[in-house]
Structure formats: C-alpha cells, structure tokens
Amino acid sequence: MLAWFFPGQGTLRVGMGQAFRRHPAAAAALAEAADVLGRDVAGLCAHGPLAALVRTENAQPAVTACNLAGLAALKAQGLEPDLVAGHSVGELSALHAAGVLDFAATLRLVDFRATLMARVGREGGMWAVIGLGPTAVGALVRSAAPASSLAVAVENGPDHVVVSGTPDALRRFAPLARAAGARKIVPLNVSHAFHSPLMAEVAEEWADRVRAEPLRDPVRPVLLNVTGRPSTDREEIRNALIAQLTGRVMWAATLRAMGESGVRGCVEVGDSKALTGLARAAGLRCVTMSDPAWTRLVSGLRHVRADAGAAARAEA
C-alpha cells in the first residue's frame, strides 16, 4: 500500500516548491490557487518576504497552495495513493487528495481557517519538546499551568511533542521540561497557540463554516488528526475537522495506523522533509517531494502499488 501525506504550517519557508514548481501541472495549480485566493500566493512562496509569509493569514494558504501544486505534479506521474493524511492544516490538502473537497473549496476553507486563527486575541505560541514522551510532557503541562493556558498540541513521535500556550505558561513549562530530561526545546515560528483551548474563541465560527461545507464521500481513507485512525465516513471526517482546531494532532498514532494498514511506501507531498523524518523514524519507507530527485524517488515506489494490485487479484 502507498500513503501520501501533506505538511502543515510549521514547515513554511521562503523558496517553497523549488523542486517541482516548474512542472507544468504544478505551475497550473499555483496559477489556479492565485485566482481562487485573489492574491499571488506562488510569488509569496517563492520570494517572500518572510515577515509576510509567516503571518497566519498568509502562511496556511501558502503551504496549502504548495501542497496542492505538489499533488498536481505527483498525479501527473500516474500514481494514486491507497490512503492519505495531513498534518494540522495539511489535513485539508489530504481531504482534497481523498476527493472530499475540490481544489477551490480546499483553498477557500483554508483561507477562512487562517483568517479566523489570525484573529484570535489571546497571545500564545508553540514549542517543540524533544526527548520526552507525551505522558511525561502531559504531566509537566498540568504542573505548569491551567488547561486553559497550556496544552499538549501535537504528538509527533515517542520523544517529540509540541505544546501550545500563553507566553507565561510556556516560560513556566520550559525549566520543568529541562529538569525532566528534555534534550531540546524549540520555539516554533507561529503566531498563536494552535491546537489548544486558546483557539476556543473562534471555534464556533469554524464549526459553523465546516458544517455548511458540502463534503463528498472520500474515494480513499483519510487518517484523521484527532483520532490517528483512518475513516471513510463523511460525517466523522466533518466532525474531526471541526475538533482539529482546538484538538491534539495525533501524528504518532497516524504513523502507527499506516503501518498497521500495510503501508509499504509514503510520499510527503509538498515542500517539506519534516514528516518524512518522522515517518522514517517510525519504520516507514518514505520519500519527499522537496528532494530535487523526487521524480526518480517516486518512480521507485511504483512496485508498491503493483505488488498491492497483484495481491488483491490473488485474493479475489
């Protein structure tokens, strides 16, 4: 089986998409994204400036446009996945790859999400904690601050956890984490405390928008952020997308579910190596489209689909 997954806002950088943006399908997708969004998102991805690119209202549409451009180039290679997933805002790119949202609806929903999240008034941030697991980090979070001020936001791996909170809560948390054995604590380049209760002030608006969005039945399973499990149920997907705004991203569980589903190869679709590294650490074979040799690397996964097809025919 073959899985595609899509990176989120934390992978943002000026120059995104250099490895594939000149592919005709990717260039067409970026041009279409500019038309849908009403601004030159391709130019912002390619040239910045960084200060504008990292603003949440620009960052999420930019990384999504880059993801969708990568997807268009990848599909032009003639490959299709067996299941898909996306990290944080990357989950909406995954929903497009699964057929749940069309191209324009994906970008408009991301744009709405980004505008809402940028509007949150409460100051906050996110820090990656390396060297401690979710249980240990969760206990430290509860010691450092009330749940309304600090939360575990992302479980990326057995020793890679991201926390979200107010600046004061994060400052109280850091020395506790170091004392408990954290090897590294890295502030992320984001404007707010995403995937935490600090997003609650815009949660109902987001829920109303998602409830109004006409979703289609997926053509392949989507591994959901808030459960880490695959789903083909349209309403379960809708509810998970609503919950994702304030809920924890269960990425480590997502990678385990890929392995349990029989995934033998993965492609990180977009311009990022972050999810590729996490997948390889979880024992999955993975390639990234940020590699200049992505076409050759992706072609090397063709046998994964061929083997899966042969096995399915043999079972029939």
Secondary structure, DSSP 8 states (H G I E B T S, - for coil): -EEEEE--GGG--TTTTTTTTTSHHHHHHHHHHHHHHTS-HHHHHHH--HHHHTSHHHHHHHHHHHHHHHHHHHHTTT---SEEEESTTHHHHHHHHTTSS-HHHHHHHHHHHHHHHHH--S--EEEEEES--HHHHHHHHHHHS-TTTEEEEEEEETTEEEEEE-HHHHHHHHHHHHHTT-SEEEE-S-SS--SSGGGGGGHHHHHHHHHHS-----SS-EE-TTT-SEE--HHHHHHHHHHTTTS-EEHHHHHHHHHHTT--EEEE-SS-SHHHHHHHHTT--EEETTSTTHHHHHHTTHHHHHHHHHHHHHH-
